[in-house]
Amino acid sequence: VQLQASGGGLVQAGDSLRLSCAASGRTFSSYAVGWSRQAPGKEREFVAGPTRNGDSTYYADSIQGRFTLSRDNAKNTVYLQMNSLKPEDTALYYCAARCTTTPTYEYWGQGTKVTVSS
């Protein structure tokens, strides 16, 4: 599966953005898609994705209550709605996919940059 992330940009603190991850190649419904981010000088952080059994969504504490993961299978797209953005949310955001039967994200998009000014 190939992934294409988009929707990043420069916003002010408190603003919202919606990131999109468009998938192509194989049966989209067979994949779980999540989002990670990497801020300058920091390690990559997994921020949102389906739980292993698929019945709920994991959110990192750092974005809990502000970000929402959703997907539209008809459009082969997963979204990350980001509200109440903070300067510390500034990072390169990556979407990633894994087979629903495995825990490891094997497929990665190219990243989309989010910059939040104070």
C-alpha positions, 0 to 999 in steps of 0.5 A, spaced: 500 500 500 502 507 498 500 512 502 500 520 501 500 525 507 497 532 506 494 538 509 500 540 513 501 548 514 503 554 518 497 556 523 497 560 529 496 557 536 489 555 537 487 554 530 485 547 527 488 543 521 485 536 518 491 532 515 489 527 510 492 520 508 490 517 502 492 510 500 492 506 494 495 499 492 491 494 495 485 493 499 484 499 504 480 496 509 485 490 510 489 496 513 489 499 520 492 507 519 495 511 524 499 517 525 506 519 528 510 525 528 517 527 529 519 534 532 525 537 530 531 534 535 526 529 538 524 522 537 518 520 533 512 519 537 506 515 535 500 519 536 494 516 534 491 509 531 487 503 532 488 499 537 490 492 536 483 489 536 480 494 532 475 496 537 478 503 539 483 508 538 489 510 541 491 517 542 497 519 546 497 523 552 500 529 548 494 530 544 488 526 547 482 530 547 484 535 541 486 530 535 481 525 532 482 520 528 477 518 522 477 514 516 473 514 509 473 507 506 470 509 500 475 514 499 481 510 501 483 516 506 484 517 513 484 523 517 487 526 523 483 532 525 487 537 530 484 542 534 486 547 539 493 546 536 499 548 540 506 550 538 509 544 541 505 540 536 510 543 531 512 537 527 513 533 521 507 528 521 507 521 518 501 516 516 503 509 517 499 503 515 499 496 518 495 489 516 490 489 521 493 482 523 499 485 525 502 490 530 507 493 526 506 499 521 510 497 515 508 502 510 509 509 511 507 516 507 512 521 506 510 526 511 507 533 512 509 539 516 505 542 521 508 549 524 504 552 530 506 559 531 505 562 538 
